[in-house]
Amino acid sequence: MTLDPQAALVLERAARANLPLYSLIGAPAARELYRESRGALAPPPPEVAKVENLQASGPAGPIPVRLYRGLGTADDARLPVLVYFHGGGWTIGDLDTHDVVCREFANLAHCAVASVDYRLAPEHKFPAAVEDAIAATHWIGRMAESLGLDPSRVAVGGDSAGGNLAAVVANTLRDAGGPPLAMQVLIYPATDMTADRESHLKFADGYMLTREAILWFTANYLRGPDDVADWRASPLRTRDLTGVASAYVITAGFDPLLDEGKAYADRLHEAGVPVTYECFEGMIHGFVTMGGVIAAAHHAIDRAATALKQAFARIERKPGR
């Protein structure tokens, strides 16, 4: 594999900036730093038909949700919806850091996107983020008709830590007997908290997401070593993946999470789950939020959105919708 020239320039730019380690400045400052750095790498936010800030019912109080309706969709249409969970190691990231990603998904898939601002660590340890992700997905389903959404066409997705949460939500809904999901979109998902696969060692430093950062995120999120084996933290450890929603899995070739993302796609395939796996071989972790400087970000979202649009189209719309 060869590092993409645009990704290489991002890494050079990051090295010159000599930004402080997240672990040395603490979570609140890390969140601000991440917000600033992602803003510098993102393209201008594309226009969408509508953006609405809502609050879902959660186990610990209201969960902020930002609802987007894709450009060109009718005001009175009941749109299919992607429930999206942002990345950031369960510690950083928010509705704003992934605003452009959600806008692009809404426009390209001609759907709605419900971006979920789940509780963050270390203030809220595992399984708080999982509980919020599940609660928000159920809330979207219950409130769909009043929000102009189609409850029979709901998908989940996310990047990195958000991909982890999307996978856990998909498995949880399968175990609960529904409601059924149209698809799960997993973008370089974290699936194994042991962080001991070859790619973790090969790309431990110098490729945006470092091993030091991964260990810091994990320590923030988990309550202790026993949580590593919990499938809600490490979905790769789910005993049986039979019957979960079809998946589109994206990985990056120069990403510590490469091997566990590929391993999860393989597990899904072995379980008979329809899965499309695509590795953007020249890319680094986090590239889909860097569309202002990396063209492959748009390609990845476009391909995932096309698969999502096709999955929604395969579900027969109910009478009157």
ZAGUVO-908477 format. One record per residue (C-alpha): x, y, z. Coordinates in pm, 1 decimal, always signed. Example, Ala and Ser with C-alpha at 12.3 -4.5 7.8 and 13.67 -1.06 7.14 Angstrom:
+1230.0 / -450.0 / +780.0
+1367.0 / -106.0 / +714.0
//
This chain:
+0.0 / +0.0 / +0.0
+109.2 / +356.4 / -70.3
+2.1 / +651.9 / +139.1
-225.4 / +883.7 / -55.3
-45.5 / +1214.2 / -131.4
-329.7 / +1420.1 / +13.7
-326.3 / +1213.9 / +331.8
+51.0 / +1255.0 / +348.2
+11.4 / +1633.1 / +331.3
-237.7 / +1621.6 / +619.2
+12.8 / +1425.1 / +826.9
+289.9 / +1670.7 / +741.5
+64.6 / +1959.0 / +836.4
-21.6 / +1791.1 / +1168.2
+345.4 / +1727.0 / +1242.9
+435.4 / +2091.7 / +1178.5
+150.8 / +2209.3 / +1401.2
+303.6 / +2012.9 / +1692.1
-29.9 / +1998.4 / +1873.0
-34.4 / +1883.0 / +2236.0
-129.1 / +1527.1 / +2323.6
-491.5 / +1487.4 / +2422.1
-389.8 / +1296.8 / +2733.5
-179.8 / +1590.4 / +2856.8
-448.4 / +1856.6 / +2821.5
-750.7 / +1660.1 / +2944.5
-1088.7 / +1586.2 / +2789.2
-1245.4 / +1936.8 / +2785.5
-944.6 / +2094.4 / +2611.7
-909.6 / +1792.0 / +2383.3
-1268.1 / +1838.5 / +2267.5
-1199.6 / +2200.2 / +2173.4
-875.8 / +2108.6 / +1996.7
-1048.8 / +1834.2 / +1799.9
-1332.4 / +2069.0 / +1704.9
-1084.2 / +2328.0 / +1576.2
-870.4 / +2077.9 / +1385.9
-1166.7 / +1911.0 / +1217.1
-1307.3 / +2249.3 / +1122.5
-980.6 / +2333.1 / +947.0
-990.7 / +2012.0 / +742.1
-1361.5 / +2001.2 / +654.9
-1512.2 / +2151.3 / +338.6
-1781.8 / +2419.4 / +355.7
-2106.6 / +2264.0 / +480.1
-2332.3 / +2182.3 / +184.7
-2684.8 / +2315.7 / +182.7
-2957.2 / +2075.6 / +294.5
-3333.9 / +2109.8 / +286.1
-3374.1 / +2148.7 / +661.2
-3182.4 / +2122.1 / +988.4
-3361.2 / +2086.6 / +1320.6
-3218.2 / +2048.7 / +1672.1
-3420.6 / +1806.2 / +1883.8
-3395.8 / +1616.8 / +2210.0
-3449.1 / +1243.5 / +2235.4
-3559.1 / +1072.9 / +2555.9
-3261.5 / +904.9 / +2721.4
-3189.6 / +694.8 / +3030.3
-3009.5 / +985.3 / +3199.0
-3204.9 / +1274.0 / +3051.4
-3252.4 / +1436.7 / +2711.8
-3010.1 / +1340.5 / +2432.1
-2939.4 / +1616.1 / +2176.7
-3019.9 / +1505.8 / +1821.5
-2968.9 / +1708.5 / +1505.6
-3203.8 / +1609.7 / +1224.0
-3111.3 / +1682.8 / +861.5
-3336.0 / +1645.0 / +557.9
-3153.6 / +1597.3 / +228.6
-3156.1 / +1865.1 / -37.1
-3433.7 / +1814.3 / -290.6
-3654.8 / +1604.2 / -64.3
-4016.4 / +1710.0 / -32.4
-4129.6 / +1877.5 / +288.5
-4420.4 / +1636.8 / +324.7
-4227.2 / +1319.3 / +236.2
-4173.9 / +1050.4 / +498.2
-3801.7 / +1006.8 / +453.0
-3588.8 / +705.6 / +538.9
-3342.8 / +795.8 / +813.1
-2983.5 / +719.6 / +904.7
-2921.4 / +742.8 / +1280.4
-2558.6 / +856.7 / +1296.4
-2307.5 / +834.9 / +1583.6
-1998.8 / +1054.7 / +1560.8
-1644.5 / +936.2 / +1620.7
-1393.4 / +1061.9 / +1875.1
-1293.9 / +779.0 / +2104.7
-1615.6 / +812.0 / +2310.2
-1441.4 / +1118.7 / +2459.5
-1433.1 / +1393.5 / +2195.7
-1645.1 / +1484.7 / +1893.5
-1993.6 / +1631.6 / +1877.1
-2272.0 / +1734.8 / +1641.8
-2058.4 / +2010.2 / +1490.2
-1744.7 / +1804.8 / +1419.4
-1949.7 / +1570.1 / +1201.3
-2195.3 / +1822.0 / +1060.2
-2057.8 / +1805.2 / +705.0
-2052.0 / +1424.5 / +703.5
-2417.8 / +1413.0 / +804.4
-2515.4 / +1675.2 / +547.4
-2343.1 / +1479.6 / +272.0
-2512.2 / +1153.9 / +370.7
-2852.5 / +1327.1 / +373.2
-2800.8 / +1477.9 / +28.7
-2638.5 / +1179.5 / -139.5
-2876.2 / +915.3 / +0.3
-3183.3 / +1142.9 / -37.8
-3275.3 / +1070.3 / +321.0
-3283.9 / +1220.5 / +666.3
-2992.5 / +1190.4 / +906.5
-3037.7 / +1199.8 / +1284.1
-2701.3 / +1282.3 / +1441.5
-2684.3 / +1174.6 / +1806.4
-2486.2 / +1364.1 / +2071.8
-2443.2 / +1074.6 / +2315.6
-2282.8 / +1115.0 / +2658.0
-1902.9 / +1129.4 / +2655.3
-1630.7 / +979.2 / +2871.1
-1462.2 / +1011.0 / +3112.9
-1752.4 / +1193.8 / +3276.5
-1984.2 / +915.5 / +3161.7
-1824.4 / +572.5 / +3153.0
-1928.4 / +267.2 / +2952.6
-2204.8 / +173.9 / +2890.2
-2348.6 / +529.2 / +2896.4
-2276.8 / +594.0 / +2526.7
-2427.1 / +256.4 / +2434.5
-2740.2 / +326.0 / +2636.9
-2784.0 / +666.7 / +2470.8
-2727.2 / +523.6 / +2122.8
-2991.2 / +255.2 / +2175.1
-3236.2 / +497.8 / +2335.8
-3196.1 / +755.7 / +2058.7
-3252.3 / +492.5 / +1789.1
-3569.9 / +371.2 / +1959.0
-3686.7 / +731.7 / +2002.8
-3638.1 / +804.5 / +1633.3
-3845.5 / +498.0 / +1552.4
-4125.0 / +596.5 / +1792.4
-4132.9 / +958.2 / +1681.2
-4075.6 / +891.9 / +1312.5
-4416.7 / +983.7 / +1180.0
-4433.7 / +1311.9 / +1370.7
-4084.2 / +1396.9 / +1241.7
-4168.9 / +1320.9 / +880.8
-3971.2 / +996.8 / +878.1
-4049.3 / +642.0 / +768.8
-4020.9 / +406.6 / +1069.2
-3987.3 / +106.6 / +838.2
-3668.9 / +246.1 / +682.6
-3421.0 / +319.1 / +961.5
-3046.5 / +257.9 / +937.5
-2760.5 / +316.5 / +1179.0
-2409.1 / +433.9 / +1107.2
-2102.3 / +595.8 / +1249.7
-1727.9 / +637.1 / +1225.3
-1462.1 / +500.0 / +1462.1
-1618.9 / +503.6 / +1811.4
-1946.7 / +585.4 / +1637.1
-1904.3 / +279.5 / +1416.4
-1860.7 / +79.0 / +1733.9
-2189.3 / +214.9 / +1868.9
-2372.1 / +154.6 / +1540.8
-2260.7 / -210.1 / +1540.9
-2370.4 / -252.8 / +1902.9
-2710.8 / -96.1 / +1829.9
-2758.6 / -329.1 / +1532.4
-2674.8 / -632.9 / +1746.0
-2898.6 / -512.9 / +2029.1
-3199.1 / -464.0 / +1802.4
-3143.6 / -806.9 / +1650.6
-3146.7 / -961.5 / +1998.8
-3456.9 / -764.2 / +2097.9
-3647.8 / -879.2 / +1793.1
-3643.8 / -540.8 / +1623.4
-3738.5 / -299.2 / +1502.7
-3548.7 / -420.8 / +1195.3
-3280.5 / -200.8 / +1044.4
-3231.1 / -134.5 / +674.4
-2850.4 / -129.6 / +705.5
-2553.8 / -51.6 / +927.9
-2280.9 / +175.8 / +788.1
-1955.0 / +120.5 / +977.3
-1669.4 / +356.2 / +892.6
-1332.1 / +238.6 / +1029.8
-1517.1 / +98.3 / +1332.8
-1353.7 / +16.7 / +1666.9
-1458.0 / -342.8 / +1729.0
-1202.3 / -489.6 / +1971.8
-1087.2 / -314.6 / +2287.8
-778.5 / -533.6 / +2320.5
-608.8 / -318.0 / +2054.1
-348.7 / -587.6 / +1994.8
-380.5 / -663.5 / +1624.3
-95.6 / -613.2 / +1382.2
-225.7 / -284.8 / +1242.5
-223.3 / -133.8 / +1592.6
+148.7 / -194.5 / +1610.9
+229.8 / -116.1 / +1247.4
+56.3 / +223.5 / +1255.2
+111.8 / +305.4 / +1622.1
+253.3 / +651.3 / +1554.2
+262.4 / +903.3 / +1272.8
-73.8 / +825.6 / +1110.5
-308.1 / +1066.3 / +1292.2
-461.7 / +820.2 / +1540.4
-177.2 / +708.4 / +1766.7
-152.5 / +416.6 / +2004.1
-109.7 / +664.1 / +2289.9
-441.4 / +826.0 / +2199.7
-617.5 / +490.3 / +2165.2
-505.7 / +383.7 / +2512.2
-616.6 / +719.1 / +2654.7
-958.6 / +693.0 / +2490.7
-1001.3 / +336.9 / +2613.2
-904.2 / +427.0 / +2969.4
-1152.6 / +713.9 / +2962.1
-1435.3 / +500.1 / +2832.4
-1410.5 / +168.0 / +3012.3
-1475.8 / +118.9 / +3381.0
-1202.4 / -142.8 / +3412.6
-1033.2 / -442.1 / +3243.3
-1345.9 / -658.4 / +3263.8
-1525.8 / -430.3 / +3019.0
-1283.1 / -526.1 / +2740.6
-1457.3 / -862.3 / +2702.0
-1809.1 / -715.1 / +2701.9
-1947.3 / -738.1 / +2346.9
-2112.2 / -398.1 / +2393.1
-1760.6 / -253.9 / +2413.6
-1596.2 / -502.7 / +2174.5
-1862.8 / -604.7 / +1920.6
-1612.0 / -836.9 / +1754.3
-1665.9 / -1056.5 / +2060.3
-2037.5 / -1092.7 / +1990.8
-2095.1 / -1467.3 / +2004.0
-2330.4 / -1488.2 / +1708.0
-2386.5 / -1224.6 / +1438.7
-2646.8 / -1420.6 / +1245.7
-2944.2 / -1209.6 / +1145.4
-2803.6 / -862.6 / +1211.7
-2864.5 / -586.0 / +958.7
-2673.3 / -586.5 / +632.2
-2355.6 / -382.5 / +648.4
-2131.1 / -150.1 / +453.0
-1788.4 / -149.1 / +618.5
-1515.3 / +99.4 / +530.7
-1157.5 / +84.6 / +655.9
-843.5 / +288.7 / +590.3
-515.1 / +127.7 / +486.4
-293.1 / +327.3 / +724.7
-517.6 / +304.6 / +1028.7
-450.9 / +121.2 / +1357.3
-815.2 / +3.7 / +1341.6
-770.1 / -153.5 / +996.7
-742.3 / -515.7 / +1109.9
-1032.2 / -513.0 / +1354.5
-1259.4 / -344.7 / +1100.8
-1172.4 / -610.0 / +842.4
-1215.3 / -884.7 / +1103.5
-1564.6 / -759.4 / +1185.7
-1662.4 / -755.2 / +818.3
-1532.5 / -1111.7 / +789.3
-1735.4 / -1221.0 / +1094.2
-2049.6 / -1070.1 / +942.1
-1986.7 / -1250.0 / +613.5
-1924.0 / -1580.4 / +791.0
-2255.8 / -1535.7 / +973.8
-2439.2 / -1500.5 / +642.1
-2497.4 / -1126.2 / +677.2
-2489.6 / -935.5 / +345.8
-2181.1 / -715.9 / +378.7
-1985.2 / -491.5 / +146.4
-1629.7 / -427.3 / +260.6
-1410.0 / -156.7 / +114.3
-1062.9 / -53.8 / +222.7
-944.2 / +289.7 / +111.5
-587.4 / +170.4 / +101.4
-405.6 / +503.3 / +92.5
-608.3 / +664.0 / +368.4
-557.6 / +741.9 / +736.7
-797.0 / +722.9 / +1030.9
-1054.3 / +1001.7 / +1034.5
-1031.1 / +1078.6 / +664.2
-1405.8 / +1107.9 / +600.5
-1415.5 / +1425.3 / +812.8
-1130.5 / +1577.7 / +608.7
-1315.2 / +1645.0 / +285.4
-1172.7 / +1995.4 / +259.3
-827.5 / +1852.4 / +185.0
-880.7 / +1482.7 / +102.1
-1090.9 / +1397.6 / -203.2
-1134.7 / +1036.0 / -94.7
-1357.1 / +1156.5 / +190.4
-1627.0 / +1245.5 / -61.1
-1575.7 / +921.1 / -254.3
-1618.9 / +712.9 / +61.1
-1935.0 / +892.4 / +170.6
-2076.6 / +877.5 / -181.0
-2022.8 / +500.8 / -204.1
-2168.4 / +434.6 / +140.6
-2462.2 / +667.6 / +68.9
-2532.1 / +485.5 / -258.2
-2544.8 / +153.2 / -73.9
-2769.0 / +311.0 / +188.6
-3003.5 / +451.0 / -75.8
-3028.0 / +108.5 / -238.4
-3100.9 / -56.3 / +97.5
-3381.8 / +189.0 / +164.0
-3522.7 / +128.8 / -185.0
-3536.4 / -247.1 / -127.1
-3780.6 / -201.5 / +159.1
-4131.5 / -174.5 / +25.2
-4294.7 / +147.5 / +132.1
-4614.2 / +108.0 / +325.4
-4945.6 / +226.8 / +174.0
-4989.4 / +600.7 / +195.1
-4616.4 / +671.8 / +228.0
//
